Amino acid sequence: MLLMLREIHCFTRVADRLSFSAAAADLGMSQPAMSQAITRLERATGSRLFTRTAREVRLTAEGKALLPHAEQVIESMRAFDVEAARLARPTIHLAYPPLVGTLAARIVRRLAGRTPAIGVELRAAGRGAAARALSDGEVSAAILATPAPARFVTAARFHVTVDHLAVPAGHRLASRPRVTAADLGGQVLLAPGTRPWPGLPGRSRPVADDDFGAALDLVAAGAGLLPIPHLLARTVRRDDVRFVPLDADGLRITYALAWSREHATPELMALVQAVQDALWTR
């Protein structure tokens, strides 16, 4: 019984079609070969699975009882094949900040569509966590806000424009149609990733890692104001935070794909190319 997967497949096909000839055609077999497969399975199980007349094929009571188990075996084998194919496929583990999640998804689709396909496992992580995972070999590459640690190789740089300001819902700036840099004097500006905002007045308060979600919680709590990209202002909906357009020419966050030089592989180079292509075709 342990070696009769082919016969079990034949059984489920005949049960589905209620025709030996149709089942044989589906599986690219001759009708005698199909009959022999069913006979071998009946001998192995000690049960008759079908009754046949010149006009019809019917499942016996024993056949009906065994059919769900046979179908489960076939489904398990399909799942086995799918997982085996996935494991055999080259896979890259990529850490990325949630802010650029749409780019990360585009990269996955590009690499899945190439020949041969390359799988990408995504891990959302802030800058510090991503850099540690890259150093420890837990991920193949990471999208990091620059400057990246000097121990990594970087490529495919791109910029995210910062053109909105997150303020608490009751803040005096919340009702403004637009805010300028001059309006920020005396304000506390949250700085995810501990990097101060260049060219903006006010006192900088570092926020561990570049976790904009956690920083927005601090905004709602009244801990400070947060310059953010339009992408985040467009996708986040909160009643306790307002997003006001910000005039701050040249304010942006620069990201790059980073990896360890000693871990470079052909698949990693394909990832670099996929990132570059995704950036050019936005």
Buried (B, 14 or more C-beta within 10 A) or exposed (E): EEEBBEBBBBBBBBBEBEBBBBBBBBBEBEBEEBBBBBEBBBEBBEBEBBEEEEEEBEBBEBBEEBBEEBBEBBEEEEEEEEEEEEEEEBBBBBBBBBBBBEBBBBBBEBBEEEEEEBBBEBBBBBBBBBBBBBBEEBBBBBBBBBEBEEEBBBBBBBEBEBBBBBBBEEBEBBEBEEBEBEBBEEBBBBBBBBBEBEEBEBEBBEBBBBBBEBBBBBBBEEBBBBBBBBBBBEEBEEEEBBBBBBEBEEBBBEBBBBBBEEEBEEBBEBBBBBBBEBBEEE
